C-alpha cells in the first residue's frame, strides 16, 4: 500500500508535518511495511513559510528593513543557496501583524520593506523569487516595493513622492533609470488566491482598505489614486492592470509585481504543489490523505484541499480527509471528490479539549481507517 500524506495545518493545533507524523503512526499499526510519502501542504496563508522550508531545504535570512510606517523592523525570508530560490512573505515586513491596531492607516503605509527583502535576495544572487502577498497593511500599489528596487515616483513637477497610498493620486511619471538591472533577470511567482481588480467597487481600496484603517473618505481617495496610477502604468508600461485578475491583491501589490517584476500570478496551493513535485510523487498511490482544521463550504475557495483533489482526480486516486471538524454533508463531501471523511474532534466535549488531544485522536482515526481498508 502506498499512502501520500498531504494535509494542511490544523490552525492553532498541529502543523502539517505533525499531522503527517500522527497519520503515519496510526497507519503503521495496521500496515507496518506500507510506503508513506509525507507532503505537507499550504495555500499561501499562515504557516506556508514552514511548508516551503520543508521543500526548499532553505535557510532563514534575517534582515532589518522598514515596517509599513518606515520604522526599522526585523524581518526574515527563506533562501536556498543550492537552487538560488527565495521565498518572501510580504507580511513579514509590510503586514498588519507588525502594526498595533491604532497604527493601521493605509494612506500612510508602504511596501518598502518587502522591496528591501527582495533587494537583499537579489544581492545574494537569487534566480527565482516566490512572493506571498497575504496579510498586507498597505494600499500603495507596490510603490514602496518598487522604490527599493530603484523605481522613482514623480509628481507633475518632477519631485520625488514618498511611496504611500495617499500619493497614488499625485504620481505623474515613473523614472526607471535607476532600477537594479538584476531585477529584470529573475523569475518571480506570486502566490495569490484573490481575483480582485485594481480599482472600482471590487478593487483594492473598496474591498480591503477599511480593515487597514481607512475611513470612507480615504477609501474614495485611494480608489481615485489607483485609477490615476493605472493610467500611468498603461501609458509607460503598456499594461492595463485593471484587466489582470489579482492586480488588486495586497493593496495593489499584485499589479506592481506583474508590471515591475514581470511576475506570474498563481494560487498558493499550485505553487506549493510545484515545489513538492506533487503530481509526480503521487503516482501509483493507493490513497491520498489530506485534511484541514475545518471542512466547510470554503474548502474549495482556493484552499489546499481543492488543489489536492484536482491532482487526485486526474490520476484516479481516492482521497480521504481527516479534519478537526466537518460542516458539510456526506453527499457534499462525495461531490467534492472525497471517498472518506472523518472529524477527529467529534467525541470531544469542547474545542479546547479537541485541540489538546488532536494528535492522539488523529492517530486513532488513522488506525480505524487502516482497519477498514484491511477488512
DAUR-V273656 format. One record per run of one state. SS is the DSSP state (2 for helix, 1 for strand, 0 for the rest). FROM is the first residue (numbers start at 0). TO is the last residue. If there is no record, write none. Layout:
# DAUR-V273656
ss:SS from:FROM to:TO
ss:SS from:FROM to:TO
This chain:
# DAUR-V273656
ss:0 from:0 to:0
ss:1 from:1 to:4
ss:0 from:5 to:8
ss:1 from:9 to:9
ss:0 from:10 to:12
ss:1 from:13 to:13
ss:0 from:14 to:14
ss:2 from:15 to:27
ss:0 from:28 to:33
ss:1 from:34 to:37
ss:0 from:38 to:46
ss:2 from:47 to:55
ss:0 from:56 to:57
ss:1 from:58 to:65
ss:0 from:66 to:70
ss:1 from:71 to:79
ss:0 from:80 to:83
ss:1 from:84 to:88
ss:0 from:89 to:89
ss:2 from:90 to:93
ss:1 from:94 to:94
ss:2 from:95 to:97
ss:0 from:98 to:99
ss:2 from:100 to:102
ss:0 from:103 to:110
ss:2 from:111 to:122
ss:0 from:123 to:126
ss:1 from:127 to:131
ss:0 from:132 to:134
ss:1 from:135 to:135
ss:0 from:136 to:141
ss:2 from:142 to:147
ss:0 from:148 to:150
ss:1 from:151 to:153
ss:0 from:154 to:158
ss:1 from:159 to:159
ss:0 from:160 to:163
ss:2 from:164 to:169
ss:0 from:170 to:171
ss:1 from:172 to:174
ss:0 from:175 to:179
ss:2 from:180 to:183
ss:0 from:184 to:185
ss:1 from:186 to:190
ss:0 from:191 to:202
ss:2 from:203 to:207
ss:0 from:208 to:208
ss:2 from:209 to:211
ss:0 from:212 to:214
ss:2 from:215 to:236
ss:0 from:237 to:239
ss:2 from:240 to:242
ss:0 from:243 to:247
ss:2 from:248 to:260
ss:0 from:261 to:262
ss:1 from:263 to:265
ss:0 from:266 to:266
ss:2 from:267 to:275
ss:0 from:276 to:276
ss:2 from:277 to:280
ss:0 from:281 to:285
ss:1 from:286 to:289
ss:0 from:290 to:292
ss:1 from:293 to:294
ss:0 from:295 to:295
ss:2 from:296 to:299
ss:0 from:300 to:302
ss:2 from:303 to:314
ss:0 from:315 to:316
ss:1 from:317 to:322
ss:0 from:323 to:323
ss:1 from:324 to:325
ss:0 from:326 to:328
ss:2 from:329 to:335
ss:0 from:336 to:336
ss:1 from:337 to:342
ss:0 from:343 to:349
ss:2 from:350 to:355
ss:0 from:356 to:356
ss:2 from:357 to:373
ss:0 from:374 to:374
